[in-house]
């Protein structure tokens, strides 16, 4: 019986998420143990740009995205992705074909840069960005551009 109990404990330790025992033993929430996010300058600028984009102030948002990119910080792959999303959204909303095509090309360039930078990084977050989100948006922008230029 004692050997079985020890085996079960060992299996539980192997399959429980890290920090599970610490969280439950303290009776605290996971938020207490969550790592603090260090906001880098490029991240702060990108977040401000995102707020401007949400408010429809695209030109101001683009200026902040450009500043964030110039910082060349660890958040840069995400900045390119976010700016690409602005171009993609603006292209979808545009009534002018030339503007749509230009924005789609910019979006594609930014998505490709995001993928390249994310793939070069050893950070798991950047690899996830490269594998999932940005590739899907790149594909969408490429299809939209193809349909715009073949009409």
C-alpha positions in Angstrom: 0.0 0.0 0.0 2.8 2.4 0.9 4.6 1.7 -2.4 1.4 2.4 -4.3 1.0 5.7 -2.5 4.5 6.8 -3.3 4.1 5.8 -7.0 0.9 7.9 -7.2 2.7 10.9 -5.6 5.5 10.6 -8.1 3.1 10.4 -11.0 1.2 13.4 -9.7 4.4 15.4 -9.4 5.3 14.6 -13.0 1.9 15.6 -14.4 0.9 18.6 -12.3 1.7 22.0 -13.7 4.8 23.7 -12.2 3.9 25.7 -9.2 0.7 23.8 -8.5 1.8 22.6 -5.1 3.1 26.0 -4.1 -0.2 27.7 -5.1 -2.4 25.2 -3.3 -0.2 25.0 -0.2 -0.4 28.8 0.3 -4.1 29.0 -0.5 -3.2 32.0 -2.7 -4.2 32.7 -6.3 -2.1 32.1 -9.4 -1.9 35.9 -9.8 0.5 36.1 -6.8 2.9 33.7 -8.5 2.5 35.2 -12.0 5.7 36.7 -13.4 5.7 40.4 -13.7 5.8 41.8 -17.2 8.5 44.3 -17.8 7.2 46.9 -20.2 9.8 47.8 -22.6 9.8 51.1 -24.5 8.8 49.4 -27.8 5.9 47.7 -26.0 4.7 50.9 -24.4 4.7 52.7 -27.8 2.9 49.8 -29.4 0.2 49.8 -26.8 -0.3 53.5 -27.3 -0.5 52.9 -31.0 -3.0 50.2 -30.5 -5.3 52.6 -28.6 -5.0 55.2 -31.3 -5.8 52.5 -33.9 -8.9 51.5 -32.0 -9.9 55.2 -31.9 -9.6 55.3 -35.7 -6.5 57.5 -35.6 -4.5 55.5 -38.1 -1.9 58.1 -39.1 -1.0 58.8 -35.4 -0.9 55.1 -34.7 1.4 54.4 -37.6 3.8 57.1 -36.3 4.0 55.4 -32.9 4.5 52.0 -34.5 7.4 53.4 -36.5 8.9 54.8 -33.3 8.5 51.4 -31.6 10.2 49.7 -34.5 13.1 52.2 -34.3 13.6 51.2 -30.6 14.6 47.7 -31.9 13.5 46.2 -28.6 12.4 42.6 -27.7 8.8 43.4 -28.6 9.6 44.3 -32.3 8.2 41.2 -33.9 4.9 42.0 -32.2 5.1 45.6 -33.3 5.4 44.5 -36.9 2.5 42.1 -36.5 0.3 44.8 -34.9 1.2 47.4 -37.6 0.5 44.8 -40.2 -2.9 44.3 -38.7 -3.6 48.0 -38.9 -2.8 48.0 -42.6 -4.9 44.9 -43.1 -7.9 46.4 -41.3 -7.5 49.7 -43.1 -7.3 47.9 -46.5 -10.5 46.0 -45.7 -12.3 49.2 -44.9 -11.0 51.2 -47.8 -13.2 52.0 -50.9 -10.2 53.0 -53.0 -8.5 50.1 -54.8 -5.1 51.7 -55.0 -5.1 52.4 -51.2 -6.3 48.8 -50.5 -3.5 47.3 -52.7 -0.9 49.6 -51.0 -2.1 48.7 -47.5 -2.2 45.0 -48.3 1.4 45.1 -49.6 2.5 46.9 -46.4 0.6 44.4 -44.3 2.3 41.5 -46.1 5.8 43.1 -45.7 5.1 43.6 -41.9 3.8 40.1 -41.4 6.9 38.7 -43.2 9.2 40.8 -41.1 7.4 39.7 -37.9 7.8 36.1 -38.9 11.5 36.5 -39.7 12.2 38.3 -36.5 10.1 35.9 -34.4 11.7 32.9 -36.0 15.2 34.3 -35.2 14.3 34.8 -31.6 14.7 32.0 -29.1 11.7 33.2 -27.1 8.7 30.9 -27.1 6.3 33.8 -27.5 7.9 34.9 -30.7 7.9 31.4 -32.1 4.2 31.1 -31.4 3.6 34.4 -33.1 5.5 33.2 -36.2 3.8 29.8 -36.3 0.2 30.8 -35.7 -1.2 34.3 -35.8 1.1 36.0 -38.2 1.1 33.2 -40.8 -2.7 33.2 -40.8 -2.8 37.0 -41.3 -0.1 36.9 -43.9 -2.2 34.3 -45.8 -5.3 36.4 -45.5 -3.6 39.6 -46.8 -1.9 37.7 -49.7 -5.3 36.3 -50.8 -6.9 39.7 -50.6 -4.1 41.2 -52.6 -4.4 38.5 -55.2 -8.1 39.2 -55.6 -7.5 42.9 -55.8 -4.9 42.7 -58.5 -6.6 40.0 -60.6 -10.0 41.7 -61.0 
